[in-house]
Amino acid sequence: MRKIFFSLLTITFALSVQAQKSIEKSVIEVDGVCGMCKARIEKTSFKIKGVKSASWSTDTHQLTLIYDTSKASLDSIQKQIARVGHNTPLFKAPDEAYEALPMCCKYKTVEDH
């Protein structure tokens, strides 16, 4: 009986260690300018299965993410954010998504167009 208990305890510990290894923290730059951008970027991030935490700073344009790498990748997160109109290091927002943003959310300068 004691042997079975220790075997189960070992398996439980191994599974919890494996689960913890798949949680990662990353910081990426995301273009945006205002509180509406912040809400959109964070809401989009949270819709992605595996994202545990998402916080975007209007001052630094840094999105801090905590996510489960077994359920989401940094690429997939960035792609979704670009689809709603915000550029990331890996993906540029489609023109139609950017143009659909409210005027206060337009971050591109004349040189960017």
N, C-alpha and C positions, 0 to 999 in steps of 0.2 A: 504494500500500500504506500509506503514511504517513497519507494522508487517511482511509482506512478505520479505522486504529488510533485516530486522534484522535476520529473520529465515535463509535466504540464506547466510548471513554473518557468522552466527554461524555454519552452516554446512560446509562452506568453511574453516573456522578456525579449526574445529574439524578434517577435512580430512587432512589438512596440518600438524597438530600436530601428527596425526596417522602416516603419511608418514615419518616424522622426527624420530619417535621412531624406525622405522625399519632400520635406518642407524646406523652401528656400526663400531667402529675402533678396530682392533686387531693387535697384534704383535706376530708372531710365528717364531721359528727358522727353517731355511731351509739350508741343507748342500749344499755347493758349494764353489768355490774358485776364480773365475775370472769374468771378464767382460762379457764373453760369457754366463756364468752361470746366471749372473744378467739379461741379455737380455732374456734368455730362461724362467727364473722364472717369470719375470714381464710380458712377452708376454703371457705365459700360464695363468697367473692370470687374465689378461685383457680379455682373450677369454671367461671367465666365466661370464654368464649373471648375472648382479647385482654388479659386482666389479667396483667400482668407481675410486679407486686409489690403486696402488701397487708399493712399492719401497723396493728393497732388497739391503742391505749393504754388500759389500764384506768383510768389516772389522769385523762386528759383526755377520754376517749371520742371521740378523733379517729382516723378511719381514713385513713391515707395510702395513696393508690393511684397506681400507674403503670400505664397501660393504653393500648392501641392504639385510638384513636377510630374507626378504620375497621372495627373488629370489635366494639366495645362502646361503650355510652354511659353517662354518669353516671346517667341515669335507669334504665337496665336493671340496672345494678349495685345501685342503691338498692332497686329493686323486689325483686330476688332476696334481698337481706339482710332486707327486711321480711317476706318469705314464710317465713323461718325463725325469725321472732319478735322481730326487733330494729327499733325505729323509726328512721327516718332523716328528714332535713328534708323530703323529698318524699313519702315513703310511711310509713304507719302499719302496724304488724304486725297481721295479722288476729287477732281474739281467740283463735281456736282454736290458732293457732301460738304465741301468747304463753303460753297456758295449758299447752301441751305442754312448755314449758321446765322444766328442773329448778328446784327451789325456790331454789337459790343464784343463779339467773340472773334472778329476778324483780326488775325495776328500777322498776316502776310503784309510785307511792305511793297511799295511800287517795284523795287528791284526784284522781289520774289516772283512776280507775275510773269 
